[in-house]
Amino acid sequence: MSSGLVALEAQIGADLAKTAHPHAAWLAPRPGPDGKPALDVLVVGAGQSGLATAFGLMRSQVTNVLVLDKSEEGREGPWLTYARMHTLRSPKDFTGLDLDIPSLTYQSWHEASFGEDDWRNLDLIPRELWAEYLLWFRRVVGVAVRNGCEVIDISPAAGGLLAATVQTAAGIDIVFARKIVLATGQEGMGDWTIPEPLYHLPSSLCMHAAQPIDFTGLRGKQVAVIGAGASAFDNAATALEAGAAEVHLFCRRAEIQVIQPYRWLTFRGFLRHFCDLDDAWRWRFMRAILEMREGFPQATYDRCARHANFHLHDGAPVEAARAAGRGVELQTPRGVFPADFVICGTGIDMNFAGRPELQNCAANIAVWADRYQPPADERSPRLGRFPYLADDYALTERVAGATPWIADIHVFAIASTMSFGASGSSINAMTTAVPKLVHGLTRGLFRADIERHWSSFQAYDVPQAVVERQTPAVGGER
Ligand SMILES: Cc1cc2nc3c(=O)[nH]c(=O)nc-3n(C[C@H](O)[C@H](O)[C@H](O)COP(=O)(O)OP(=O)(O)OC[C@H]3O[C@@H](n4cnc5c(N)ncnc54)[C@H](O)[C@@H]3O)c2cc1C
């Protein structure tokens, strides 16, 4: 380890100690049905959201926390798996997991690792370095993570606990917890989508952008990319750089979207107070923002545009697709295009029933369409499928009383967005959204223990001072 990092880690230790107030432990172990103490909080997902949540809980003296991730260590989230950009799209000065502790920021880690000049000269953060920072962060703050652990079922257990069934290489384990946070990423409450006209195609002809595409196999091939967000462009660029003969990117809109709404909303007022708005305002804003989809940065576009064999078609939704010869024919209003392979960069959709961990409650999770009917010109069936979350990010019931235990399942992912605005799965919102989530979790844990706190207070008999009674003077004073 470089001397810069050694010094930084010492600084972090000091900073955390100086800001640890109040450090009194306030949670008592709750025995699970297996006789062992249940976790106070189980966090599912060790991406940046899960790590930041666990760190926020630790800062609130909720220390009986475990983070599980199905991936192997270092392979959590998109960064070293399916992200195909060279650098992060967000500006380098966005803070996040550090929760406003300067020594824990990406900048501090970068400067300690590569020097202050290197940071100054850096344009955007290389994604491999971001992944390295996440691993360093979790070690240096001491988040307890177990990799290779997939949560495949959540059900209610005795004593008001939740039981998570965990699949590991060694078999099945049951973990009991008072609360569960699902920090399971963009696809955590559904999956990546392949548009309906392409759905029937085999994976040898069509994949979505989060799948492990063999780009070397696209050399000399005609590639179609569906969608015009940043990931679609990243995949088009990767195919071009791998030597594809031609890459055609099909944009559904009449004109390509170049505004990035997430830049506009990155101010404290919106990030912090969006969730306090009524349903009509929350729907109006987030429908407008999420229907726009995320715009792509200039560098992302340039990475494609520098290739003469890159072709952008706007106003070209795919209306039909059929396997033809060794490839596909795509029918669009602009004509029929042949392709050897199709990549869909078309985002995610909610589908609770498709997630094993939600199988016991999927049908009873309230969604926005259950709770709010927008005016005709603001309708969106896709966004109506987002969960309608409580003010502590908890799932709410469609039919009250049928699955009351879901009030202890909290969602911190892209699925939180309709209820909270930018929040889970979003670097720009983390310093505001994680404290809000932690506040909701500690509120629930505190309220559930109120009888114990009352007894503890009544039994509290620690004197703060010793008062020595003076013996009155004989005869008194005159
Ligand atoms: C390609 C791409 C590029 C992006 N680039 C940027 C960017 O430049 N700037 C920016 O601000 N944002 C970016 N984002 C958005 C966001 O920052 C990322 O999606 C980020 O990874 C979200 O972090 P997360 O922790 O919420 O989810 P993830 O990083 O996806 O982590 C979720 C974790 O949950 C685990 N998991 C899921 N289900 C289970 C289960 N049942 N049991 C156990 N583990 C489970 C997964 O293995 C995964 O590791 C990007 C997103 C994508 C997809």
The ligand as an SDF file (V2000), in Angstrom:
LIG
                    3D

 53 58  0  0  0  0  0  0  0  0999 V2000
  -23.9380    0.4410  -17.3530 C   0  0  0  0  0  0  0  0  0  0  0  0
  -24.1980    1.4290  -16.2600 C   0  0  0  0  0  0  0  0  0  0  0  0
  -23.3990    2.5440  -16.1240 C   0  0  0  0  0  0  0  0  0  0  0  0
  -23.6460    3.4700  -15.1170 C   0  0  0  0  0  0  0  0  0  0  0  0
  -22.8550    4.5550  -15.0060 N   0  0  0  0  0  0  0  0  0  0  0  0
  -23.1040    5.4680  -14.0540 C   0  0  0  0  0  0  0  0  0  0  0  0
  -22.2810    6.6190  -13.8930 C   0  0  0  0  0  0  0  0  0  0  0  0
  -21.3390    6.8080  -14.6410 O   0  0  0  0  0  0  0  0  0  0  0  0
  -22.5750    7.5150  -12.9380 N   0  0  0  0  0  0  0  0  0  0  0  0
  -23.6290    7.3230  -12.1020 C   0  0  0  0  0  0  0  0  0  0  0  0
  -23.8710    8.1580  -11.2390 O   0  0  0  0  0  0  0  0  0  0  0  0
  -24.4120    6.2360  -12.2090 N   0  0  0  0  0  0  0  0  0  0  0  0
  -24.1800    5.3150  -13.1530 C   0  0  0  0  0  0  0  0  0  0  0  0
  -24.9860    4.2150  -13.2510 N   0  0  0  0  0  0  0  0  0  0  0  0
  -26.1490    4.1140  -12.3410 C   0  0  0  0  0  0  0  0  0  0  0  0
  -25.7770    3.5380  -10.9420 C   0  0  0  0  0  0  0  0  0  0  0  0
  -24.7630    4.3180  -10.3560 O   0  0  0  0  0  0  0  0  0  0  0  0
  -25.3540    2.0880  -11.0390 C   0  0  0  0  0  0  0  0  0  0  0  0
  -26.4090    1.3190  -11.5230 O   0  0  0  0  0  0  0  0  0  0  0  0
  -24.8940    1.4950   -9.7070 C   0  0  0  0  0  0  0  0  0  0  0  0
  -24.3330    0.2430   -9.9360 O   0  0  0  0  0  0  0  0  0  0  0  0
  -26.0260    1.3730   -8.7270 C   0  0  0  0  0  0  0  0  0  0  0  0
  -25.5250    0.8490   -7.5410 O   0  0  0  0  0  0  0  0  0  0  0  0
  -26.3670   -0.1640   -6.6640 P   0  0  0  0  0  0  0  0  0  0  0  0
  -25.5530   -0.5170   -5.4910 O   0  0  0  0  0  0  0  0  0  0  0  0
  -27.7120    0.4010   -6.4450 O   0  0  0  0  0  0  0  0  0  0  0  0
  -26.5920   -1.4440   -7.6030 O   0  0  0  0  0  0  0  0  0  0  0  0
  -25.5240   -2.4550   -8.1750 P   0  0  0  0  0  0  0  0  0  0  0  0
  -24.2080   -1.8160   -8.2820 O   0  0  0  0  0  0  0  0  0  0  0  0
  -26.1260   -3.0440   -9.3840 O   0  0  0  0  0  0  0  0  0  0  0  0
  -25.4250   -3.5650   -7.0440 O   0  0  0  0  0  0  0  0  0  0  0  0
  -26.5010   -4.4320   -6.7680 C   0  0  0  0  0  0  0  0  0  0  0  0
  -25.9120   -5.7180   -6.2450 C   0  0  0  0  0  0  0  0  0  0  0  0
  -26.9790   -6.5400   -5.7660 O   0  0  0  0  0  0  0  0  0  0  0  0
  -26.6170   -7.8830   -5.9920 C   0  0  0  0  0  0  0  0  0  0  0  0
  -27.8400   -8.6820   -5.9480 N   0  0  0  0  0  0  0  0  0  0  0  0
  -28.9530   -8.5170   -6.6970 C   0  0  0  0  0  0  0  0  0  0  0  0
  -29.8810   -9.4200   -6.3390 N   0  0  0  0  0  0  0  0  0  0  0  0
  -29.3510  -10.1610   -5.3450 C   0  0  0  0  0  0  0  0  0  0  0  0
  -29.8330  -11.2470   -4.5570 C   0  0  0  0  0  0  0  0  0  0  0  0
  -31.0630  -11.7310   -4.7060 N   0  0  0  0  0  0  0  0  0  0  0  0
  -29.0140  -11.7840   -3.6240 N   0  0  0  0  0  0  0  0  0  0  0  0
  -27.7530  -11.2940   -3.4390 C   0  0  0  0  0  0  0  0  0  0  0  0
  -27.2520  -10.2710   -4.1670 N   0  0  0  0  0  0  0  0  0  0  0  0
  -28.0410   -9.7040   -5.1000 C   0  0  0  0  0  0  0  0  0  0  0  0
  -25.9410   -7.8530   -7.3450 C   0  0  0  0  0  0  0  0  0  0  0  0
  -25.0850   -8.9570   -7.5070 O   0  0  0  0  0  0  0  0  0  0  0  0
  -25.2000   -6.5220   -7.3130 C   0  0  0  0  0  0  0  0  0  0  0  0
  -23.8370   -6.6650   -6.9690 O   0  0  0  0  0  0  0  0  0  0  0  0
  -24.7380    3.2740  -14.2360 C   0  0  0  0  0  0  0  0  0  0  0  0
  -25.5380    2.1370  -14.3810 C   0  0  0  0  0  0  0  0  0  0  0  0
  -25.2740    1.2270  -15.3820 C   0  0  0  0  0  0  0  0  0  0  0  0
  -26.1710    0.0290  -15.4990 C   0  0  0  0  0  0  0  0  0  0  0  0
  1  2  1  0
  2  3  1  0
  2 52  2  0
  3  4  2  0
  4  5  1  0
  4 50  1  0
  5  6  2  0
  6  7  1  0
  6 13  1  0
  7  8  2  0
  7  9  1  0
  9 10  1  0
 10 11  2  0
 10 12  1  0
 12 13  2  0
 13 14  1  0
 14 15  1  0
 14 50  1  0
 15 16  1  0
 16 17  1  0
 16 18  1  0
 18 19  1  0
 18 20  1  0
 20 21  1  0
 20 22  1  0
 22 23  1  0
 23 24  1  0
 24 25  2  0
 24 26  1  0
 24 27  1  0
 27 28  1  0
 28 29  2  0
 28 30  1  0
 28 31  1  0
 31 32  1  0
 32 33  1  0
 33 34  1  0
 33 48  1  0
 34 35  1  0
 35 36  1  0
 35 46  1  0
 36 37  1  0
 36 45  1  0
 37 38  2  0
 38 39  1  0
 39 40  1  0
 39 45  2  0
 40 41  1  0
 40 42  2  0
 42 43  1  0
 43 44  2  0
 44 45  1  0
 46 47  1  0
 46 48  1  0
 48 49  1  0
 50 51  2  0
 51 52  1  0
 52 53  1  0
M  END
$$$$
